[in-house]
Amino acid sequence: MIDFLAKGGVLMVPILFCSVLALGFIIEKLRYFRQARSDTERLKRDIALHLKHSRIKEAISVCKGHRGVIPQIFRVALENEAEAMGDLSGRKRMM
């Protein structure tokens, strides 16, 4: 490996540095997306069960218990609906 770098000259050092940096970014993104994944079918089922019985606060709690982007979107939509219905008293608007 050292021989290869030596034969490539000075330009091999920045190329090697950028390659290691790119590999680091790839690994970090893979870890992020793996953590952000959530069980959306179970989430939808649990939310639907609570909404069927008009329990918006419990549906919001279900969303808070899940990680990822989809539960956050559902949570914001449910909070907006609850606020429109007057179900969440004292909640500050996020604008």
C-alpha positions in Angstrom: 0.0 0.0 0.0 2.8 2.4 0.9 4.5 1.5 -2.4 1.4 2.3 -4.3 1.1 5.7 -2.6 4.7 6.4 -3.2 4.4 5.6 -6.9 1.3 7.8 -7.2 3.1 10.8 -5.8 1.7 13.7 -3.9 -1.7 13.6 -5.4 -2.4 10.2 -3.8 -2.5 11.7 -0.3 -5.6 14.0 -0.9 -7.3 11.2 -2.9 -6.8 8.8 0.0 -8.0 11.4 2.5 -11.2 12.1 0.5 -11.8 8.4 0.1 -11.7 7.8 3.9 -13.9 10.9 4.4 -16.5 9.7 1.9 -16.5 6.2 3.5 -17.2 7.9 6.9 -20.1 9.8 5.4 -21.6 6.7 3.9 -21.3 4.8 7.2 -22.9 7.7 9.1 -25.8 7.9 6.7 -26.4 4.2 6.8 -26.6 4.3 10.6 -28.9 7.3 10.5 -31.4 5.7 8.1 -31.3 2.5 10.0 -32.2 4.3 13.2 -34.9 6.4 11.5 -36.7 3.4 10.2 -40.0 2.6 12.0 -42.7 0.0 11.8 -45.3 2.1 9.9 -47.9 -0.6 9.7 -48.0 -1.1 13.5 -48.0 2.7 13.9 -51.0 3.2 11.5 -52.9 0.3 13.2 -52.3 1.8 16.7 -53.3 5.3 15.6 -56.4 4.1 13.8 -57.5 2.2 17.0 -57.2 5.3 19.1 -58.9 7.5 16.5 -61.7 5.0 16.1 -62.6 5.7 19.8 -61.9 9.5 19.5 -58.8 9.4 21.7 -56.5 11.9 20.0 -54.2 12.4 23.0 -53.5 8.7 23.1 -52.8 8.6 19.3 -50.3 11.5 19.8 -48.7 9.5 22.6 -48.3 6.5 20.2 -46.6 8.8 17.7 -44.2 10.1 20.4 -43.3 6.5 21.3 -42.0 5.8 17.7 -38.9 7.1 16.1 -38.6 8.4 12.6 -40.0 11.0 10.3 -43.5 9.3 9.6 -44.5 9.3 13.3 -43.4 13.0 13.6 -45.6 13.9 10.6 -48.6 12.0 12.1 -48.0 13.6 15.5 -48.0 17.2 14.1 -51.2 16.4 12.1 -52.9 15.0 15.1 -51.9 17.9 17.3 -53.2 20.4 14.7 -56.5 18.4 14.5 -56.7 18.3 18.3 -56.1 22.0 18.5 -58.7 22.7 15.9 -61.2 20.6 17.9 -60.1 22.4 21.2 -58.9 19.1 22.6 -55.4 20.3 23.7 -55.9 23.2 25.9 -52.8 25.4 26.6 -50.8 24.1 23.7 -48.6 26.8 22.2 -48.7 27.2 18.4 -45.5 26.3 16.7 -45.1 29.0 14.0 
